[in-house]
Amino acid sequence: MANTTDNAHNRPESHASDTTGNPAPLGLLGFGMTTVLLNLHNVGLFPLDSMVLAMGIFYGGIGQIMVGIMEWKKNNTFGATAFTSYGLFWLSLVAMIIMPKTGWGQAPQASAMTAYLTMWGLFTAVLFLGTFRLSRALQFVFGSLMVLFFLLAMGYATANPTLKLIAGYEGIVCGLAATYTGLAQVLNEVYGRTMAPLGEFKKV
């Protein structure tokens, strides 16, 4: 009689096909729309009120973290790292605004904000290198985000309001690019053809 245990061990593993949707558009929209709204504040269109903070907590923050977890389950290390990290960036940014008002710590000094934004700029610069294997659209999103972080860091380091204003307009462009990329992925999938170009690179 055959050894059923050995036979089971010798069978090739069966891999279930991935039938889940693409979570990246949700993450791109959470990042992009929140970035646009924050930078509309930065250029002086409205105060930093609960609208921006709520977007930072829920859509830009928790939403992107959820997408990062979904990307991890789809074996996408780049997506999991990027979306989870930027989701936590939004939550940490909101925390730095709210915590001093509740007595949970002092507001960060300009030097601390310079260090914070510089670290995020360096992190984004490395991810930007990864986009050279993905698409032109993502290259623009990460490239402009890298520039945004460094502009903001220089603005805090020099206390130059002009730099912060330039960063605000550049941030609007970055956020709109991320929003376009997310919506383009949705429309291209729905219609089964390229409705909005992303400049995707051929896999090698």
DRENVOLO-38389 format. One record per atom (N, C-alpha, C): x, y, z. Coordinates in pm, whole numbers, plus 50000, padded with zeros to 5 digits. Atoms other than C-alpha are relative to their C-alpha. Example, Ala and Ser with C-alpha at 12.3 -4.5 7.8 and 13.67 -1.06 7.14 Angstrom:
2
NODE     xx     yy     zz
NODE  50089  49881  50000
NODE  51230  49550  50780
NODE  50090  50120  50000
NODE  49918  49881  49994
NODE  51367  49894  50714
NODE  49923  50109  50073
! end
This chain:
204
NODE     xx     yy     zz
NODE  50086  49880  50000
NODE  50000  50000  50000
NODE  50089  50125  50000
NODE  49916  49880  50014
NODE  50139  50343  49901
NODE  49992  50085  50126
NODE  49994  49910  49885
NODE  50245  50584  50170
NODE  49935  50132  49960
NODE  50076  49882  50040
NODE  49985  50858  50142
NODE  50066  50129  50049
NODE  49933  49881  49948
NODE  50189  51097  50357
NODE  50111  50044  49906
NODE  49892  49966  50093
NODE  50490  51079  50123
NODE  49944  50056  49870
NODE  50060  49953  50125
NODE  50264  51120  49820
NODE  49954  50145  50014
NODE  50048  49864  49978
NODE  50112  51431  49972
NODE  50116  50099  50000
NODE  49885  49911  49995
NODE  50456  51576  50036
NODE  50061  50022  49862
NODE  49938  49992  50132
NODE  50567  51505  49677
NODE  49913  50074  49899
NODE  50087  49930  50093
NODE  50267  51677  49518
NODE  50046  50144  49984
NODE  49965  49858  50016
NODE  50340  52018  49364
NODE  49901  50088  50074
NODE  50087  49909  49927
NODE  50205  52305  49568
NODE  49905  50070  49903
NODE  50097  49929  50082
NODE  49888  52461  49430
NODE  49992  50144  50048
NODE  50005  49858  49967
NODE  49881  52840  49417
NODE  49868  50056  49950
NODE  50127  49940  50039
NODE  49542  53010  49420
NODE  50028  50129  49924
NODE  49982  49878  50079
NODE  49512  53283  49159
NODE  49950  50120  50079
NODE  50035  49877  49930
NODE  49493  53639  49287
NODE  49882  50065  49928
NODE  50120  49940  50061
NODE  49141  53764  49219
NODE  49963  50132  50067
NODE  50030  49874  49932
NODE  49163  54074  49438
NODE  50030  50118  49908
NODE  49980  49880  50080
NODE  49148  54424  49294
NODE  50132  50068  50031
NODE  49877  49924  49983
NODE  49436  54668  49261
NODE  49977  50109  50105
NODE  50024  49901  49896
NODE  49458  54871  49585
NODE  50072  50132  49977
NODE  49916  49882  50018
NODE  49709  55125  49450
NODE  49921  50128  49971
NODE  50073  49875  50024
NODE  49451  55375  49313
NODE  49945  50063  50126
NODE  50051  49947  49874
NODE  49296  55410  49657
NODE  50111  50072  50077
NODE  49889  49938  49930
NODE  49635  55483  49811
NODE  50045  50129  49933
NODE  49959  49880  50073
NODE  49728  55731  49537
NODE  49900  50113  50019
NODE  50102  49897  49981
NODE  49398  55914  49577
NODE  50002  50053  50143
NODE  49991  49955  49861
NODE  49428  55923  49955
NODE  50116  50094  50020
NODE  49884  49913  49990
NODE  49774  56069  49925
NODE  49979  50129  49920
NODE  50009  49885  50090
NODE  49700  56299  49631
NODE  49900  50104  50045
NODE  50104  49904  49963
NODE  49376  56458  49747
NODE  50034  50070  50132
NODE  49962  49939  49873
NODE  49505  56514  50101
NODE  50115  50099  49980
NODE  49888  49911  50029
NODE  49826  56667  49964
NODE  49952  50129  49935
NODE  50053  49879  50064
NODE  49632  56907  49741
NODE  49935  50090  50104
NODE  50073  49919  49903
NODE  49411  57023  50028
NODE  50095  50066  50101
NODE  49905  49940  49906
NODE  49702  57074  50270
NODE  50074  50115  49934
NODE  49921  49896  50064
NODE  49894  57276  50014
NODE  49915  50116  49951
NODE  50088  49885  50020
NODE  49592  57487  49928
NODE  50000  50088  50125
NODE  49982  49923  49875
NODE  49618  57588  50293
NODE  50136  50069  50001
NODE  49865  49944  49996
NODE  49993  57641  50255
NODE  50017  50124  49913
NODE  49991  49879  50084
NODE  49938  57895  49977
NODE  49903  50107  50047
NODE  50079  49896  49935
NODE  49690  58079  50199
NODE  49853  50007  49964
NODE  50141  49994  50041
NODE  49346  57985  50063
NODE  49904  49978  50115
NODE  50085  50020  49882
NODE  49206  57871  50400
NODE  50088  49957  50117
NODE  49919  50036  49882
NODE  49326  57805  50757
NODE  50015  49849  50016
NODE  49979  50142  49970
NODE  49454  57474  50889
NODE  49894  49957  50100
NODE  50113  50034  49913
NODE  49119  57357  51025
NODE  49976  49850  50001
NODE  50028  50143  49983
NODE  48953  57023  51098
NODE  49981  49928  49867
NODE  50013  50066  50130
NODE  48889  56958  50727
NODE  50131  49936  49958
NODE  49868  50052  50039
NODE  49260  56919  50652
NODE  50045  49891  50097
NODE  49957  50099  49901
NODE  49328  56734  50978
NODE  49924  49869  49986
NODE  50080  50121  50017
NODE  49042  56490  50919
NODE  50044  49923  49876
NODE  49948  50066  50120
NODE  49167  56417  50566
NODE  50133  49933  50031
NODE  49871  50056  49965
NODE  49513  56361  50710
NODE  49989  49874  50084
NODE  50017  50117  49914
NODE  49388  56115  50970
NODE  49939  49883  49922
NODE  50080  50110  50054
NODE  49137  55915  50769
NODE  50038  49960  49857
NODE  49975  50038  50139
NODE  49201  55932  50394
NODE  50150  49989  49971
NODE  49857  50005  50022
NODE  49569  56019  50379
NODE  50071  49906  50096
NODE  49933  50082  49900
NODE  49657  55831  50698
NODE  49952  49856  50004
NODE  50051  50136  49984
NODE  49442  55528  50778
NODE  49976  49934  49864
NODE  50027  50056  50132
NODE  49340  55483  50414
NODE  50125  49944  49935
NODE  49877  50049  50062
NODE  49698  55453  50293
NODE  50060  49882  50075
NODE  49951  50115  49924
NODE  49792  55218  50575
NODE  49925  49874  49960
NODE  50079  50115  50045
NODE  49508  54989  50472
NODE  50048  49952  49862
NODE  49950  50036  50134
NODE  49634  55000  50113
NODE  50136  49932  50011
NODE  49870  50062  49981
NODE  49986  54920  50231
NODE  49989  49854  50043
NODE  50022  50139  49956
NODE  49858  54607  50406
NODE  49951  49915  49883
NODE  50049  50074  50117
NODE  49671  54504  50092
NODE  50112  49975  49899
NODE  49887  50019  50092
NODE  49984  54558  49881
NODE  50096  49893  50052
NODE  49916  50104  49941
NODE  50182  54342  50123
NODE  49942  49861  49971
NODE  50065  50129  50028
NODE  49928  54062  50077
NODE  50011  49963  49854
NODE  49982  50027  50142
NODE  49973  54097  49701
NODE  50147  49985  49962
NODE  49856  50022  50020
NODE  50351  54053  49745
NODE  50066  50117  49928
NODE  49944  49879  50060
NODE  50425  54411  49638
NODE  50075  50077  50108
NODE  49921  49938  49895
NODE  50709  54526  49862
NODE  50006  50152  49984
NODE  49993  49856  50024
NODE  50739  54869  49698
NODE  49870  50067  50045
NODE  50129  49942  49965
NODE  50367  54941  49734
NODE  49974  49995  50150
NODE  50023  50014  49856
NODE  50351  54810  50090
NODE  50084  50101  50078
NODE  49912  49907  49932
NODE  50650  55019  50197
NODE  49955  50145  49980
NODE  50036  49862  50032
NODE  50538  55338  50021
NODE  49869  50040  50066
NODE  50131  49959  49950
NODE  50170  55343  50114
NODE  49993  49998  50153
NODE  50002  50005  49854
NODE  50218  55233  50475
NODE  50080  50116  50059
NODE  49915  49893  49948
NODE  50499  55482  50528
NODE  49933  50136  49987
NODE  50061  49869  50017
NODE  50315  55779  50381
NODE  49869  50013  50078
NODE  50116  49995  49911
NODE  50001  55685  50571
NODE  50041  50039  50140
NODE  49950  49965  49868
NODE  50202  55700  50890
NODE  50060  50141  50002
NODE  49955  49861  50008
NODE  50359  56025  50771
NODE  49884  50096  50029
NODE  50114  49910  49978
NODE  50014  56186  50759
NODE  49955  49996  50146
NODE  50042  50009  49860
NODE  49924  56054  51103
NODE  50099  50071  50092
NODE  49901  49932  49916
NODE  50252  56179  51250
NODE  49992  50151  49983
NODE  50012  49857  50023
NODE  50204  56519  51087
NODE  49882  50059  50076
NODE  50117  49955  49926
NODE  49856  56554  51232
NODE  50029  49997  50151
NODE  49968  50011  49857
NODE  49986  56436  51571
NODE  50086  50118  50045
NODE  49914  49887  49962
NODE  50251  56710  51571
NODE  49922  50130  50011
NODE  50085  49882  49991
NODE  49975  56966  51520
NODE  49909  49994  50122
NODE  50101  50015  49894
NODE  49729  56826  51774
NODE  50063  49982  50138
NODE  49943  50035  49869
NODE  49958  56696  52052
NODE  50038  50121  50085
NODE  49968  49883  49916
NODE  50092  57037  52163
NODE  49876  50070  50055
NODE  50123  49936  49955
NODE  49735  57165  52191
NODE  49935  49925  50115
NODE  50057  50082  49893
NODE  49647  56880  52427
NODE  50096  49982  50116
NODE  49902  50011  49892
NODE  49959  56913  52643
NODE  50083  49873  49995
NODE  49924  50124  50013
NODE  50117  56590  52513
NODE  50141  50021  49946
NODE  49865  49972  50047
NODE  50438  56760  52409
NODE  50007  50140  49943
NODE  49980  49868  50056
NODE  50587  57081  52284
NODE  49993  49996  49847
NODE  50000  49989  50146
NODE  50541  57199  51926
NODE  50144  49991  49950
NODE  49863  50014  50050
NODE  50846  57107  51715
NODE  50060  50133  49958
NODE  49928  49881  50043
NODE  51105  57378  51660
NODE  50031  49990  49851
NODE  49969  49998  50144
NODE  51210  57482  51309
NODE  50110  49899  49967
NODE  49891  50096  50024
NODE  51527  57271  51340
NODE  49948  49856  49999
NODE  50059  50135  49996
NODE  51320  56963  51429
NODE  49920  49973  49873
NODE  50076  50017  50124
NODE  51087  57018  51132
NODE  50093  49985  49880
NODE  49903  50015  50108
NODE  51390  57058  50908
NODE  50053  49857  49994
NODE  49952  50138  49995
NODE  51525  56721  51024
NODE  49892  49903  49956
NODE  50114  50087  50034
NODE  51181  56557  50993
NODE  49977  49998  49849
NODE  50029  49991  50143
NODE  51122  56680  50638
NODE  50117  49952  49915
NODE  49883  50049  50073
NODE  51478  56605  50529
NODE  50003  49849  49997
NODE  50003  50146  49997
NODE  51447  56244  50641
NODE  49895  49945  49903
NODE  50103  50045  50094
NODE  51122  56208  50447
NODE  50042  50026  49856
NODE  49949  49975  50134
NODE  51290  56367  50146
NODE  50099  49894  49956
NODE  49903  50105  50033
NODE  51576  56116  50160
NODE  49931  49867  49974
NODE  50077  50123  50019
NODE  51331  55827  50199
NODE  49932  50000  49864
NODE  50071  49989  50127
NODE  51132  55950  49900
NODE  50097  49993  49883
NODE  49900  50005  50106
NODE  51451  55993  49694
NODE  50036  49857  49964
NODE  49968  50141  50027
NODE  51528  55622  49733
NODE  49883  49932  49929
NODE  50116  50057  50069
NODE  51173  55523  49639
NODE  49989  50052  49857
NODE  50001  49942  50134
NODE  51199  55759  49342
NODE  50083  49917  49904
NODE  49917  50086  50084
NODE  51478  55537  49208
NODE  49924  49876  49955
NODE  50079  50117  50035
NODE  51237  55244  49216
NODE  49897  50025  49892
NODE  50104  49971  50099
NODE  50986  55423  48995
NODE  50052  49993  49857
NODE  49944  50012  50135
NODE  51227  55396  48700
NODE  49973  49863  49939
NODE  50044  50131  50051
NODE  51100  55038  48668
NODE  49849  49990  49997
NODE  50146  50007  49988
NODE  50733  55130  48705
NODE  49931  50081  49891
NODE  50067  49920  50102
NODE  50589  55423  48508
NODE  50045  50145  50007
NODE  49967  49858  50003
NODE  50647  55782  48403
NODE  49913  50078  50098
NODE  50090  49930  49909
NODE  50344  55890  48603
NODE  50049  49990  50144
NODE  49949  50016  49864
NODE  50485  55744  48926
NODE  50135  50068  50017
NODE  49876  49924  49994
NODE  50824  55893  48842
NODE  49972  50145  50035
NODE  50032  49859  49975
NODE  50664  56237  48837
NODE  49947  50019  50141
NODE  50056  49988  49865
NODE  50469  56176  49158
NODE  50110  49997  50105
NODE  49896  50013  49898
NODE  50769  56059  49359
NODE  50109  50105  49983
NODE  49901  49896  50022
NODE  51008  56305  49196
NODE  49955  50134  50055
NODE  50052  49873  49950
NODE  50785  56601  49273
NODE  49981  49997  50151
NODE  50012  50011  49854
NODE  50723  56470  49626
NODE  50135  50018  50067
NODE  49865  49982  49947
NODE  51097  56448  49685
NODE  50037  50149  50003
NODE  49971  49857  50006
NODE  51135  56810  49572
NODE  49919  50075  50105
NODE  50086  49934  49901
NODE  50842  56911  49795
NODE  50058  49989  50140
NODE  49943  50018  49866
NODE  51000  56763  50108
NODE  50124  50087  50019
NODE  49877  49923  49986
NODE  51334  56931  50041
NODE  49972  50150  49998
NODE  50039  49859  49998
NODE  51169  57266  49962
NODE  49947  50041  50137
NODE  50054  49971  49867
NODE  50976  57251  50289
NODE  50110  50001  50105
NODE  49888  50005  49905
NODE  51292  57152  50478
NODE  50083  50128  49992
NODE  49923  49876  50016
NODE  51481  57448  50332
NODE  49922  50121  50049
NODE  50083  49891  49951
NODE  51187  57673  50411
NODE  50006  50014  50150
NODE  49990  49995  49853
NODE  51201  57579  50779
NODE  50143  50036  50043
NODE  49861  49973  49961
NODE  51582  57592  50789
NODE  50035  50147  49984
NODE  49965  49860  50028
NODE  51596  57944  50644
NODE  49894  50099  50048
NODE  50112  49913  49961
NODE  51262  58077  50777
NODE  49960  50093  49886
NODE  50030  49922  50120
NODE  51200  58193  50421
NODE  49856  49973  49958
NODE  50140  50024  50036
NODE  50825  58238  50358
NODE  49979  49978  49850
NODE  50012  50019  50145
NODE  50881  58253  49981
NODE  50022  49854  49963
NODE  49976  50141  50025
NODE  51026  57902  49982
NODE  49879  49916  50038
NODE  50118  50075  49956
NODE  50726  57774  50177
NODE  49884  50021  49903
NODE  50106  49973  50097
NODE  50491  57942  49928
NODE  50024  49924  49870
NODE  49965  50078  50120
NODE  50675  57787  49634
NODE  49971  49852  50024
NODE  50026  50140  49965
NODE  50656  57452  49813
NODE  49850  49971  49998
NODE  50144  50020  50001
NODE  50281  57499  49852
NODE  49947  49978  49859
NODE  50045  50017  50138
NODE  50226  57541  49478
NODE  50056  49871  49940
NODE  49941  50125  50049
NODE  50466  57256  49401
NODE  49927  49880  50058
NODE  50075  50108  49937
NODE  50275  57039  49648
NODE  49865  49978  49936
NODE  50128  50014  50071
NODE  49948  57110  49467
NODE  50021  49920  49872
NODE  49968  50073  50123
NODE  50109  56989  49143
NODE  50025  49852  50030
NODE  49970  50138  49961
NODE  50241  56676  49319
NODE  49872  49925  50034
NODE  50125  50065  49960
NODE  49901  56599  49472
NODE  49909  49974  49881
NODE  50082  50020  50119
NODE  49720  56648  49142
NODE  50056  49887  49913
NODE  49938  50109  50077
NODE  49971  56415  48972
NODE  49965  49864  50060
NODE  50036  50126  49935
NODE  49903  56143  49230
NODE  49852  49969  49979
NODE  50143  50019  50023
NODE  49528  56196  49192
NODE  49974  49953  49857
NODE  50013  50043  50140
NODE  49556  56167  48814
NODE  50043  49855  49984
NODE  49948  50136  50016
NODE  49764  55850  48842
NODE  49902  49897  50057
NODE  50097  50092  49941
NODE  49511  55686  49075
NODE  49875  49986  49915
NODE  50122  50004  50080
NODE  49207  55780  48866
NODE  50026  49936  49863
NODE  49966  50060  50128
NODE  49386  55680  48544
NODE  50003  49848  50011
NODE  49997  50145  49982
NODE  49446  55331  48682
NODE  49859  49943  50009
NODE  50139  50046  49990
NODE  49076  55301  48769
NODE  49933  49998  49863
NODE  50067  49991  50131
NODE  48952  55417  48427
NODE  50059  49902  49900
NODE  49938  50094  50093
NODE  49204  55208  48235
NODE  49955  49857  50026
NODE  50046  50135  49967
NODE  49095  54896  48422
NODE  49853  49982  49965
NODE  50143  50010  50028
NODE  48723  54969  48385
NODE  49975  49982  49850
NODE  50023  50004  50145
NODE  48747  55025  48009
NODE  50085  49896  49928
NODE  49919  50104  50061
NODE  49008  54756  47947
NODE  50095  50052  49893
NODE  49905  49940  50094
NODE  49225  54996  47746
NODE  50052  50130  50060
NODE  49938  49879  49947
NODE  49436  55307  47795
NODE  49911  50121  49974
NODE  50080  49878  50007
NODE  49194  55592  47861
NODE  50084  50121  50041
NODE  49912  49893  49950
NODE  49455  55798  48048
NODE  50141  49941  50007
NODE  49864  50061  50005
NODE  49825  55729  47973
NODE  50075  50016  50130
NODE  49917  49999  49880
NODE  50060  55641  48255
NODE  50149  49986  49967
NODE  49860  50018  50038
NODE  50380  55580  48059
NODE  50063  49881  50066
NODE  49949  50118  49934
NODE  50423  55229  48192
NODE  50116  49938  49921
NODE  49886  50063  50063
NODE  50752  55054  48122
NODE  49973  49853  49976
NODE  50014  50143  50029
NODE  50769  54711  47963
NODE  50081  49920  50100
NODE  49931  50088  49905
NODE  50858  54435  48206
NODE  50109  49922  49926
NODE  49888  50075  50061
NODE  51195  54272  48135
NODE  50033  49878  50084
! end
